[in-house]
């Protein structure tokens, strides 16, 4: 049986974290550990986490990649699952994630998309089909494999240990999921489960500025990785590997 730690980076998200932990408590396959990474919160996020049965560690160096990497570094378990404080996993989410790993020992990571709540119907539709749809379409073409989605992915702990030294944890304004995706090579296959959408808040689309900031982080993440490796050559290696698997 695989053991699982769920890692939840948090910054001033006590209210949403309470609901997230309640959803994790309802899992048909409970996590072995829940690890909340407090990224310098000034609210009572840490108190809420402890009350909800989570272990709390602190990472004062701000940035989502810094917090995620710190959590993965300190997590125990065969599988490291990653969600956000506004994620609301369905009751069978973790059971299905673990089942994928148990069914295919070759898998390095499993990810799904998102289904937005809050906001209005137009925002939710555009967020799911334009923002996330575009993310999975264009980044899959660039990477040669599905990109990880930060609110809904899991990675084997041994794979994380093998790539952790290459992630750009000192950069604050980049996406952790995409940066980690660039570290996954030909021998680390990613499974994208279309039937595993994660309910997440539509708050990133509350304003054009908020949406633009997220898009800007995405391009910055690509640019940082493009300076260090030939992305087209990387993609060719992965596509060849997938064809021969």
RODO-2510 file (C-alpha; in nm, 4 decimals, decimal comma):
residues 245
     n   res          X          Y          Z
     1     x     0,0000     0,0000     0,0000
     2     x     0,1325     0,3402    -0,0982
     3     x     0,1460     0,6070     0,1718
     4     x     0,0355     0,9604     0,0854
     5     x     0,1063     1,3085     0,2163
     6     x    -0,1135     1,5951     0,0982
     7     x     0,0791     1,9243     0,0846
     8     x    -0,1153     2,2514     0,1043
     9     x     0,0782     2,5813     0,0696
    10     x    -0,1022     2,8626     0,2501
    11     x    -0,0728     3,2399     0,2708
    12     x    -0,3466     3,4208     0,4661
    13     x    -0,6137     3,1703     0,3662
    14     x    -0,7571     3,0568     0,6987
    15     x    -1,1232     3,0638     0,5909
    16     x    -1,0732     2,8599     0,2743
    17     x    -0,8232     2,6299     0,4417
    18     x    -1,0880     2,5252     0,6944
    19     x    -1,3136     2,4048     0,4109
    20     x    -1,0237     2,2360     0,2326
    21     x    -0,9309     2,0353     0,5416
    22     x    -1,2942     1,9384     0,5923
    23     x    -1,2997     1,8018     0,2357
    24     x    -0,9828     1,6031     0,3022
    25     x    -1,1434     1,4595     0,6134
    26     x    -1,4227     1,3179     0,3959
    27     x    -1,1895     1,1248     0,1641
    28     x    -1,2743     0,7596     0,1106
    29     x    -0,8995     0,6996     0,1081
    30     x    -0,7738     0,9305     0,3868
    31     x    -0,4290     1,0857     0,3514
    32     x    -0,1649     0,9449     0,5834
    33     x    -0,0477     1,2993     0,6567
    34     x    -0,1666     1,6498     0,5730
    35     x     0,1175     1,9015     0,5642
    36     x     0,0263     2,2713     0,5597
    37     x     0,3113     2,5016     0,4580
    38     x     0,2583     2,8447     0,6130
    39     x     0,4260     3,0897     0,3756
    40     x     0,4395     3,3834     0,6156
    41     x     0,0695     3,4236     0,6956
    42     x    -0,0432     3,7017     0,9267
    43     x    -0,3867     3,5491     0,9877
    44     x    -0,4684     3,2335     1,1850
    45     x    -0,3983     2,9878     0,9015
    46     x    -0,1595     2,7872     1,1194
    47     x    -0,4154     2,7635     1,3995
    48     x    -0,6841     2,6461     1,1570
    49     x    -0,4444     2,3890     1,0112
    50     x    -0,3575     2,2443     1,3501
    51     x    -0,7230     2,2327     1,4540
    52     x    -0,8007     2,0499     1,1297
    53     x    -0,5520     1,7749     1,2040
    54     x    -0,2715     1,8944     0,9782
    55     x     0,0963     1,9210     1,0555
    56     x     0,2247     2,2759     1,0065
    57     x     0,5681     2,3784     0,8858
    58     x     0,6800     2,7331     0,8134
    59     x     0,8538     2,8697     0,5061
    60     x     0,9123     3,2444     0,5517
    61     x     1,0672     3,2795     0,2032
    62     x     0,7675     3,3976     0,0047
    63     x     0,6655     3,2370    -0,3209
    64     x     0,4425     2,9470    -0,4206
    65     x     0,7309     2,7395    -0,5592
    66     x     0,9348     2,8021    -0,2452
    67     x     0,6429     2,6871    -0,0290
    68     x     0,5612     2,3816    -0,2414
    69     x     0,9226     2,2679    -0,2599
    70     x     0,9669     2,3161     0,1152
    71     x     0,6583     2,1044     0,1763
    72     x     0,7689     1,8287    -0,0598
    73     x     1,1160     1,8294     0,0962
    74     x     0,9707     1,7682     0,4421
    75     x     0,6859     1,5353     0,3442
    76     x     0,6863     1,1662     0,4207
    77     x     0,5123     0,9097     0,2045
    78     x     0,5437     0,7345    -0,1280
    79     x     0,3152     0,9857    -0,3007
    80     x     0,3105     1,3625    -0,2504
    81     x    -0,0234     1,5168    -0,3434
    82     x    -0,0512     1,8921    -0,3954
    83     x    -0,3635     2,1071    -0,3667
    84     x    -0,4406     2,4675    -0,2702
    85     x    -0,6300     2,6091     0,0243
    86     x    -0,9255     2,6823    -0,2055
    87     x    -0,9312     2,3275    -0,3463
    88     x    -1,2371     2,1206    -0,2574
    89     x    -1,1479     1,7607    -0,3483
    90     x    -1,4381     1,5254    -0,4107
    91     x    -1,4614     1,2410    -0,1596
    92     x    -1,2997     0,9869    -0,3946
    93     x    -1,0228     1,2175    -0,5220
    94     x    -0,7329     1,0687    -0,3298
    95     x    -0,8566     0,7137    -0,3802
    96     x    -0,8527     0,7665    -0,7557
    97     x    -0,5111     0,9341    -0,7526
    98     x    -0,3525     0,6555    -0,5502
    99     x    -0,5243     0,3966    -0,7676
   100     x    -0,3507     0,5387    -1,0750
   101     x    -0,0087     0,5028    -0,9133
   102     x    -0,0821     0,1542    -0,7866
   103     x    -0,2095     0,0498    -1,1279
   104     x     0,0981     0,1730    -1,3141
   105     x     0,4326     0,1675    -1,1275
   106     x     0,5929     0,3597    -1,4158
   107     x     0,3899     0,6751    -1,3526
   108     x     0,5831     0,9688    -1,2119
   109     x     0,2873     1,2027    -1,1639
   110     x    -0,0902     1,2268    -1,1957
   111     x    -0,2829     1,5470    -1,2583
   112     x    -0,6327     1,6638    -1,3389
   113     x    -0,7926     1,9922    -1,4378
   114     x    -1,0139     2,2300    -1,2388
   115     x    -1,3803     2,3215    -1,2077
   116     x    -1,4369     2,6721    -1,0745
   117     x    -1,6835     2,7787    -0,8078
   118     x    -1,7746     3,1334    -0,7063
   119     x    -1,7694     3,4292    -0,9428
   120     x    -2,0330     3,4220    -1,2173
   121     x    -2,1250     3,1732    -1,4864
   122     x    -1,9260     3,3526    -1,7588
   123     x    -1,6160     3,3718    -1,5403
   124     x    -1,6404     3,0051    -1,4519
   125     x    -1,6894     2,9024    -1,8149
   126     x    -1,3998     3,1115    -1,9455
   127     x    -1,1779     3,0038    -1,6587
   128     x    -1,2316     2,6366    -1,7244
   129     x    -1,2369     2,6324    -2,1051
   130     x    -1,0159     2,9270    -2,2025
   131     x    -0,7691     2,9619    -1,9155
   132     x    -0,7274     2,5991    -1,8054
   133     x    -0,8153     2,4594    -2,1465
   134     x    -0,5464     2,6743    -2,3032
   135     x    -0,3007     2,5818    -2,0305
   136     x    -0,3323     2,2091    -2,0911
   137     x    -0,3444     2,2428    -2,4707
   138     x    -0,0502     2,4753    -2,5336
   139     x     0,1723     2,3593    -2,2513
   140     x     0,1252     1,9960    -2,3513
   141     x     0,2416     2,0881    -2,7009
   142     x     0,5438     2,2681    -2,5578
   143     x     0,6377     2,0070    -2,2992
   144     x     0,5593     1,6888    -2,4898
   145     x     0,3540     1,5653    -2,1931
   146     x     0,0649     1,7006    -1,9841
   147     x     0,1601     1,9878    -1,7538
   148     x     0,0922     1,9532    -1,3833
   149     x    -0,1895     2,1657    -1,2394
   150     x    -0,0994     2,3078    -0,8986
   151     x    -0,4434     2,2696    -0,7429
   152     x    -0,4680     1,9057    -0,8433
   153     x    -0,1607     1,6887    -0,8866
   154     x     0,0478     1,4223    -0,7168
   155     x     0,4044     1,3064    -0,7702
   156     x     0,6030     1,0097    -0,6456
   157     x     0,8385     1,1101    -0,3656
   158     x     1,1399     0,9439    -0,5275
   159     x     1,0760     1,1389    -0,8476
   160     x     1,0587     1,4607    -0,6476
   161     x     1,3892     1,3847    -0,4799
   162     x     1,5498     1,3265    -0,8185
   163     x     1,4376     1,6641    -0,9613
   164     x     1,4141     1,8861    -0,6537
   165     x     1,7600     2,0346    -0,7012
   166     x     1,6634     2,1729    -1,0408
   167     x     1,3477     2,3676    -0,9543
   168     x     1,3757     2,7447    -0,9283
   169     x     1,2657     2,7782    -0,5695
   170     x     1,4414     3,1136    -0,5242
   171     x     1,2151     3,2776    -0,7855
   172     x     0,9025     3,4265    -0,6309
   173     x     0,6903     3,5252    -0,9287
   174     x     0,6660     3,1947    -1,1162
   175     x     0,4272     2,8972    -1,1184
   176     x     0,5344     2,5961    -0,9156
   177     x     0,3354     2,3442    -1,1189
   178     x     0,4820     2,4546    -1,4513
   179     x     0,8380     2,4797    -1,3225
   180     x     0,8168     2,1275    -1,1792
   181     x     0,6687     2,0102    -1,5108
   182     x     0,9824     2,1291    -1,6908
   183     x     1,1937     1,9079    -1,4624
   184     x     1,0114     1,5902    -1,5667
   185     x     1,1987     1,4098    -1,8403
   186     x     1,1513     1,1148    -2,0771
   187     x     1,1574     0,8541    -1,8005
   188     x     0,9001     1,0308    -1,5813
   189     x     0,5588     0,9885    -1,7490
   190     x     0,2657     1,2070    -1,6435
   191     x    -0,0950     1,0878    -1,6557
   192     x    -0,3681     1,3448    -1,7173
   193     x    -0,7036     1,2267    -1,5851
   194     x    -0,9863     1,4087    -1,7627
   195     x    -1,2351     1,2659    -1,5136
   196     x    -1,0568     1,4187    -1,2140
   197     x    -1,1495     1,7901    -1,2075
   198     x    -1,0807     1,9759    -0,8840
   199     x    -1,3316     2,2334    -0,7589
   200     x    -1,1322     2,5549    -0,7046
   201     x    -1,2201     2,9174    -0,6423
   202     x    -1,2723     3,1522    -0,9368
   203     x    -1,1033     3,4343    -0,7426
   204     x    -0,8006     3,4490    -0,9819
   205     x    -1,0414     3,5964    -1,2363
   206     x    -1,1850     3,8618    -1,0048
   207     x    -1,0053     4,1324    -1,2054
   208     x    -0,8059     4,1721    -1,5260
   209     x    -0,5022     4,2560    -1,3149
   210     x    -0,5247     3,9301    -1,1199
   211     x    -0,5667     3,7232    -1,4363
   212     x    -0,2888     3,9106    -1,6138
   213     x    -0,0546     3,8518    -1,3219
   214     x    -0,1079     3,4774    -1,3428
   215     x    -0,0547     3,4735    -1,7188
   216     x     0,2612     3,6794    -1,6717
   217     x     0,3939     3,4268    -1,4211
   218     x     0,3383     3,1552    -1,6792
   219     x     0,5436     3,3297    -1,9477
   220     x     0,8145     3,4103    -1,6927
   221     x     0,8321     3,0437    -1,5916
   222     x     0,8742     2,9394    -1,9547
   223     x     1,1400     3,2045    -2,0155
   224     x     1,3437     3,1029    -1,7096
   225     x     1,3455     2,7392    -1,8201
   226     x     1,4139     2,8276    -2,1846
   227     x     1,7365     3,0006    -2,0792
   228     x     1,8671     2,6716    -1,9396
   229     x     1,7531     2,4144    -2,1942
   230     x     1,6481     2,3874    -2,5551
   231     x     1,2744     2,3376    -2,5150
   232     x     1,2196     2,2001    -2,8650
   233     x     1,4992     1,9447    -2,8229
   234     x     1,3540     1,8544    -2,4829
   235     x     1,0133     1,7996    -2,6380
   236     x     1,1549     1,5781    -2,9147
   237     x     1,3285     1,3549    -2,6586
   238     x     1,0084     1,3116    -2,4597
   239     x     0,7928     1,2437    -2,7666
   240     x     1,0401     0,9799    -2,8873
   241     x     1,0412     0,8219    -2,5435
   242     x     0,6600     0,8137    -2,5326
   243     x     0,6425     0,6460    -2,8725
   244     x     0,8871     0,3737    -2,7747
   245     x     0,7243     0,3074    -2,4340
***
